[in-house]
């Protein structure tokens, strides 16, 4: 099995959409009238979830009418949120077919199909023309990208001159050797972490400029520890990303916090631009 196939299977198999709908109903939400805000606890399927998406949105110059690319779009929460908030058009791409199917169905539920769409594909070989996007982002995807250079090269290619680009990721910490399982890998298979400084070097080598790095570790530890405390009390909400993480969710979250605290991982938010 190829790296892409194994990584896709790690993230989601089966009917992801039905699992989300079942959780929605258990939480007392009607799929026929659900909103972007109500879906937020489950459909921002990346570290820190919706708060991390809002923080990234606040840091980037989104505007109405722009065309944006979401590389590694998951089940589509960030794309829908940005489209609704800024009235921009978002193209999402993800290697996990059940995620893409769920993302398109959820987008239809909330009435945003005219602004947001999703396709199955690999960020290392994007199915888009050159210089068509006003901006792009990738949230917690690069940990599973074997060829970081190709990934950034493709992002650079599809962006217009002057366009913005951002990633959030768990970089490799100074201590290294993370404890598993983690959201992106059960045992280290399919994981390709690197130091944030290496990521910056590759972005610059592929042509990006104005590269800025923001450490986000403290915020992630706080969020993970809050989730751990709620789980220990049996107070986790019915609708949350644990619906997608599965039975190992408690151990995954504990390891994610522990790795940051021990310097094994180094979460960052990186923003940059394609020269204009």
ChimeraX attribute file (.defattr): number of C-alpha atoms within 10 A of each C-alpha:
attribute: neighborCount
match mode: 1-to-1
recipient: residues
	/A:1	6
	/A:2	8
	/A:3	14
	/A:4	18
	/A:5	12
	/A:6	13
	/A:7	20
	/A:8	20
	/A:9	15
	/A:10	17
	/A:11	18
	/A:12	18
	/A:13	13
	/A:14	11
	/A:15	13
	/A:16	20
	/A:17	19
	/A:18	11
	/A:19	13
	/A:20	23
	/A:21	18
	/A:22	17
	/A:23	18
	/A:24	20
	/A:25	13
	/A:26	12
	/A:27	13
	/A:28	11
	/A:29	17
	/A:30	12
	/A:31	16
	/A:32	8
	/A:33	10
	/A:34	15
	/A:35	16
	/A:36	19
	/A:37	13
	/A:38	14
	/A:39	22
	/A:40	22
	/A:41	20
	/A:42	22
	/A:43	29
	/A:44	26
	/A:45	25
	/A:46	22
	/A:47	22
	/A:48	18
	/A:49	20
	/A:50	21
	/A:51	15
	/A:52	20
	/A:53	22
	/A:54	13
	/A:55	11
	/A:56	19
	/A:57	17
	/A:58	10
	/A:59	12
	/A:60	16
	/A:61	11
	/A:62	21
	/A:63	17
	/A:64	13
	/A:65	14
	/A:66	17
	/A:67	21
	/A:68	27
	/A:69	26
	/A:70	24
	/A:71	26
	/A:72	25
	/A:73	32
	/A:74	30
	/A:75	32
	/A:76	31
	/A:77	25
	/A:78	29
	/A:79	31
	/A:80	30
	/A:81	22
	/A:82	22
	/A:83	24
	/A:84	18
	/A:85	13
	/A:86	15
	/A:87	18
	/A:88	20
	/A:89	26
	/A:90	28
	/A:91	20
	/A:92	29
	/A:93	25
	/A:94	24
	/A:95	23
	/A:96	26
	/A:97	24
	/A:98	21
	/A:99	28
	/A:100	26
	/A:101	19
	/A:102	23
	/A:103	28
	/A:104	20
	/A:105	18
	/A:106	26
	/A:107	23
	/A:108	14
	/A:109	16
	/A:110	18
	/A:111	17
	/A:112	20
	/A:113	18
	/A:114	11
	/A:115	19
	/A:116	25
	/A:117	21
	/A:118	28
	/A:119	19
	/A:120	19
	/A:121	19
	/A:122	18
	/A:123	25
	/A:124	19
	/A:125	12
	/A:126	18
	/A:127	14
	/A:128	15
	/A:129	10
	/A:130	14
	/A:131	14
	/A:132	17
	/A:133	24
	/A:134	23
	/A:135	28
	/A:136	25
	/A:137	26
	/A:138	20
	/A:139	26
	/A:140	23
	/A:141	20
	/A:142	26
	/A:143	21
	/A:144	19
	/A:145	20
	/A:146	16
	/A:147	13
	/A:148	21
	/A:149	17
	/A:150	16
	/A:151	21
	/A:152	22
	/A:153	21
	/A:154	19
	/A:155	29
	/A:156	26
	/A:157	19
	/A:158	21
	/A:159	25
	/A:160	18
	/A:161	17
	/A:162	15
	/A:163	22
	/A:164	25
	/A:165	25
	/A:166	21
	/A:167	19
	/A:168	26
	/A:169	24
	/A:170	28
	/A:171	25
	/A:172	24
	/A:173	21
	/A:174	12
	/A:175	13
	/A:176	17
	/A:177	14
	/A:178	21
	/A:179	18
	/A:180	17
	/A:181	18
	/A:182	22
	/A:183	22
	/A:184	24
	/A:185	18
	/A:186	15
	/A:187	12
	/A:188	15
	/A:189	13
	/A:190	21
	/A:191	18
	/A:192	17
	/A:193	25
	/A:194	19
	/A:195	16
	/A:196	23
	/A:197	12
	/A:198	14
	/A:199	19
	/A:200	19
	/A:201	13
	/A:202	18
	/A:203	23
	/A:204	17
	/A:205	13
	/A:206	19
	/A:207	14
	/A:208	24
	/A:209	18
	/A:210	12
	/A:211	16
	/A:212	13
	/A:213	17
	/A:214	12
	/A:215	13
	/A:216	16
	/A:217	19
	/A:218	14
	/A:219	13
	/A:220	20
	/A:221	21
	/A:222	13
	/A:223	17
	/A:224	22
	/A:225	16
	/A:226	12
	/A:227	20
	/A:228	20
	/A:229	12
	/A:230	13
	/A:231	14
	/A:232	10
	/A:233	9
	/A:234	9
	/A:235	11
	/A:236	15
	/A:237	14
	/A:238	17
	/A:239	24
	/A:240	20
	/A:241	21
	/A:242	20
	/A:243	18
	/A:244	20
	/A:245	19
	/A:246	10
	/A:247	10
	/A:248	13
	/A:249	19
	/A:250	17
	/A:251	14
	/A:252	23
	/A:253	23
	/A:254	19
	/A:255	19
	/A:256	25
	/A:257	21
	/A:258	18
	/A:259	24
	/A:260	22
	/A:261	15
	/A:262	15
	/A:263	16
	/A:264	19
	/A:265	28
	/A:266	26
	/A:267	24
	/A:268	20
	/A:269	23
	/A:270	22
	/A:271	22
	/A:272	21
	/A:273	24
	/A:274	23
	/A:275	14
	/A:276	8
